[in-house]
């Protein structure tokens, strides 16, 4: 539970977005059920216009949390809302609720919900961006690289990446831009880069996510990895990572950036000197980098 406790500490030390936004909807269920982990919140900017470009923000929790959407708003969501984007913050199933691919199935369902309900919530679905930190960064990156992927086979394992969550399965779950804040990618090697750890770690967040030890489940690890699905059709990426991150080693973002660049996908990689797992990275300076990136991609999508 060390990883989970550190995420809670990060949450408590961030600046709180405590002011109630009158232009918001809370606990909207995107899964067509009554489960808390299928609720999302929607926030619109205060200035009135017919519709707004959308950014989906995914919280980090080492995949252990199923109801931390408020954390997503209080951190990455606030500067995006202030910049004029509609912000959508979904919950998703934790690794204790269900193993992978439940988590990406939920995020894709939330994206489809946004498209299907554009008129009701004043969304401009001509631009849907996605961002998240740590495990949320992993899911944001995976949503970006697996657009259009229904099923995928790695070795002896086949998984349904798109999923069947919710009532809007005919809508697209693709996104137009991705900002990945220090998200895990290749979980086959992540433990070997952590201090004092190795592939024998049986209860790491990654092992719990796939439902078994890393060393015995390399095929499942391939399916979890956003890099597996990279191709030239992927949307532009911005990746931010601290070079002193003790939980998600910077090699994870280096691997993703290399794969994107090799596929000729536009990718900006920001290495934060002395940045750790949130501290020094999730600060105003880099929030502005994120906002500027999404604005640039929005403008490009209109041309």
N, C-alpha and C positions, 0 to 999 in steps of 0.2 A: 504493500500500500504506500510505499515511499513516494512513488511517482504521483499518485493521486493526491497525497498530502501537499506536495510541492505545487500542484496546479491550484489547489484551494488557496495556498499562500499567495500565489501570483494574483488570483482573483481579488483577494482582500487588500492587496497593496496597490491595485490599480485605482486610478481616479474613477469615482463612481458617477454614473449617468443617472442621477437620482430624480431629475426633473421629469415629471410626467408629461409625455407628449400627447396633446389632444388629438393629433392625427395618427392614431395608432389602433391596432387590433391585437388583442392578446389571446393566447391559447386557441388559435385557429387550428383545427385538426386537418392535416393534409392526407392522413392515411385512411380516412373513411371508417374510423373506429373510435374508441373512447380512450385510447392509450396516451398517457402523458408524453411518452417518447415520440409520439407522432403529432405533437403540437408545435406550432411556430408562432412567432410574433412578427408583426408588420409595422413599420414606421415610415411615414411620409414626411418630407421636409415641410417647414412651416409656410413657405411661399406657395401660393396657389397656382397650379397650372394643370393642364388637362391630363398629363401622365408624366411618369418619371422613370428614367433608367434605373435598373435594379442591381443591387449587389447582395448576394447571399453570404452571410457570415457564419462560420462554423466554429464553435468553441473547442478548446483542447481539454482533454481529460485523461489522456492515455487510453482512450476508448472505454474508460470505466464509468463515465457519467451519461445519464440519459435525460437530464432535465436542467441543463446549464445554459439555456439560450440567453438568459439575462446577462451572463458573463460575456457572451459574444457582443452584446450591444454596448456594454459598459467599456469595452476595450476597443476593438476595431470598428464597431458600428457607429460610435459617436462621431468621429471625424468624417465618415462617409456621409452620414445624414446631414451634417453641417455643410458638406460640399454639394448638396443638392440631389443625392441619390436616395431612392427608396431603399430601405434596408430590411431584409428578411432574415430572421434568425431562427433556424429550425432546431428542435431537439432531434435525437436519433437514438436508436437502440444501442445500449452499451454492449461490451463484450460479455458481460454477465447475463444479459437478456438473451443474446444470440451471437454466435460466432460469425465471422465474415463469410459471405458478403452482405449480411443484413445492414451494416452501417452505410455502405455505398448505395444499396437498394433504397434506403430511406432518403438519402440526400437527393438521389435522382428523382424520387417521387415528389419531393418538395419542389424541385425545379419544374417538373411537369405541372404541379399545382399552380405555380406562378404563371406559367403560360396559359393555362386553362382559365384562370380567374383574372386575367389582365384588366378587363373592363370594370369589374367590381372594385378592384383595389387601385385603379389608376396606374397600372404598370405599363411602361413602354418596353415591351418584350423584344424590341429591335436590338436591345442591348441588355444582356444579363451577365454580370460578372460574378465571380465567386472568390472568397478568401477564407482563411482560417489559420489558426496557430497550432503548432505541434500536431496532435492527432487530427485536429481540424484542418491543419495545413495538408496533411496526408490525404484527407477526404476531398479537399478542394482540388489538389493536384490530380487525384484519381478521377474526379468528375471531369476535369479538363482533358485528360489524355484518353479517357474511355468513351468519349462521346460517340454515339452510334454503335457501340459494342453491346450486343445482346448477351451472347454466351461466349465463353472462352475456355479453351482446354490447355492445360499445362501437364505434360506427362500423363499420369493416370487420373488426373482430377479435372473435372469439368464443372464450372460454376456459372450461374445466371447472374451476370453483373448488373443488368438493367433492373431486374426484379419485377414484381407484380403488385407493389404496394400502391394503394389508392385507386381512384376511379378514373384516372386520366392517362392511361397507359398508351393512348394513341398520340400523345403529345411528345415533342422532343425533350430530352434531358441534356442537350448540349449547352455549353456556355461560350461566351465571347471573349473572356479574358480571365486570367487566374493570378492571384497573389498568394503565394505559399510562404508562410512564416514558419521556418525551421521544422518542416514536416518530415517524418520518417518516409523512406522510400524502399530501399532494398533491405528488408528485415533479416535476410539470410546472413548479413555481415554486421548488422548494427551492434550486436552484443560484443563482438570482437574488438570494437573500437571504444567501448566503454571501459573506464578504469576498473580493473579488478574483476571484469566479467568475461564470459565466454559463451560459446554455443551450448554449454551444458546447463545454462540457466533455465530451469523448467517453468518458472512462474513470472517471467518477464511480461510486460504488457503485450508485446508482440506474440508471445506464445499463447497467452490467454485469448488474444484476438483470433488466432487461427485454430485454436482448440487442441493444441498439443505442442510438444517440444519442437523448436526450430529445426534441430538436426534430423528429425524424423519426418518432417513435413515440407521439404523444399518445394514441391509442386504447389502447395497452398501458398507458400511464400511468394512464388512467382506471380500468382493471381492477385495477391494483395498489393504488389509493387506497381506504382503508377508508370514506371519506366517501361514495363512490359507492353503497354498499349500506345507508346509514343509513335506518332507518324506525322507526315508533313501537313496533315489537315488540322493539327491541334491549334488551339487559340494561343495568342501571345501569353507569356509567363513573366512574372516578376517574382524572384525568389530572394528572401532575406534570411540570413543565418548568422549568429554570433560565432566567432572562432574559438570561444571558450565554453561552448555549450556542453554541459556534463551529461545530459540525458539523451539528446539526439545529436550525435556527432556531426560535424559540418560535412563529413564525407557524404552524408545522405543527400544533401543539396548539391554537392559537387557532381555526384553521379547523375542526378536528374538534369542539371544544367548541361552536362556533357551530352546526354542522350538527346535532349531537345535541340541543341546546337547541331549535332550530327544529322538530325532529321530536317534541318533548316527551318526549325520553328523559332520565331523571335523569342529570345529569352534574355532577361536582364538579371544578373546575379550580384546581389549586394552583400558583401562580407563585412560584418560589423566587428571592428577591432575590439577585443575584450568583452564582446557581448556574450551573455549567458543564455539560459533558457527562459527568455522573456526579459529579465532585467538588462537594461542597456540596449535592447533591440526594440521592444514594444514601447517606444517613446515618441514624443511629438515629432521629432526630426524625421523618423522613418514612417510615421503615419502620413506625413505630407508626401513622402516618396510614393506611398501606396495611392493616395488620392490623385496625385499628378499622373501616375501611370494609368489609372482607370479613366481619368478625364481624357488623356491622350488617345486611349483605345476607343472611347466613346466618339470622339471627333472623327477618328479614322473610320469608324463603322458608318458614319453618316456620309462619307465621301465616296 
